[in-house]
């Protein structure tokens, strides 16, 4: 077998088997059947592609439910251990549909939304409004009004001007609206590292220094009930160090606010990481819950205060690993690439598929790393370094930057990209007038559409220039 391709990044080792499914990356029911085809929830990739076409988002329902259940159980257990309670919010921005709202509601999770559209989905799906949290840095007056009228359990105040707007909506509807206040802790976390600063330069929240005055203003409105502080320190976080530092800063302010009235809750946000590749090492949700609970308990003891209800928003850890995207290979192209200034070169194999940045924008936006496997068969061919490219008219239209596939990957093969359950469908677009793919849930050998895909007719229907009445008037 040839050695590793010099074009491969340092972290990507040459695999012994380019057909293997790393358990930490794939959903819990993903496996290969006797013929070598990839299956999810007991349904083969070939059967899914035949029935629903490609590109296709596949959600492993059992895996999704299992991750949601693990998250709420872990935080409830750890907060009970330190004498408090937990509120766990599913992050609607990761992936939201009516079915998903029902799944998480059945399991006891709350739902976090950040736009009127997300709120509309949650309400239409039958989510108890009292279990909805609504945040966002520029909530319109109409969105605020709708949230108050519906009776959402918490609105996160992101700027001072929102205090009056929410209070006015509460008066108009004769309600007392519970609110949180988003603050900037000065802690920025990502993967294994975090940075603590005095100030933040970002669009969300207010400073810790401005918090006491803001809370006094909130408490001055009879129609508002102050629940507590809210923060978010980053995304794709693997450890608890950043949360620990943020909790220490927030609890110090929390303790000072108790002098003016009750502060029943503290929302520490989320951003917990997942494994996109075999070398990622995200902490299990149980470890995160235990570490956060320990820090909160110690800090509250040091401050001499009761442990508040702790709210968290696990984010992609529920939806992300439960999802995968199926594509059909269209072309395979070898490109000779220079490896140094001496004239040495190596081959990078571009495998182009029938989707791309319109269904997964993360690679183009963030240079995010993903994995890939042939889904319709296994092969004994030697591994070849591949780059999975999309069909769009952009050189940056890439889905998987670097991975190894069997060298005989060819047109009409199916390939599957795991961990696309979060921030793929929700970031999808119609770039180049490509319809967004359907979302199919698989469980116990059955598959069903939970979000319909878009057709060319759907795209044309929105074009007013094709409206018969408007073009003939």
Buried (B, 14 or more C-beta within 10 A) or exposed (E): EEEBBEBBEEEBEBBEEBBEBBEBBBBBBBEBEEEEBBBBBBBBBBBBBEEBBBBBBBBBBBBBBBBBBBBBBBBBBBBEEBEBBBBBBBBBBBBBBBBBBBBBBEBEBBBBBBBBEBBBBBBEBEBBBEBBBBBBBEBEEEBBBBBBBBBBBBBBBBBBEBBEBBBBBBBEBEBEBBBBBBBBBBBBBBBEEBEBEEEBEEEBBBBBEBBBEBBEBBBEBEBBBBBBBBBBBBBBBBBBBBBBBBBBBBBEBBBBBEEEEEBEBBBBBBBBBBBBBBBBEBBEBBEBBBBBBBBBBBBBEEBEBEBBBBBBBBBBBBBBBBBBBBBBBBEBEEEEEEEEEEEEBBEBBBBBBBBBBBBBBBBBEEEBBBBBBBBBBBBEEEBBBBBBBBBBEBEEBBBBBBBBBBBBBEEEBBBBBBBBBBBBBBBBEEBBEBBBBBBBBBBEEEBEBBBEBBEEEEBEEEEEEEEEEEEEE
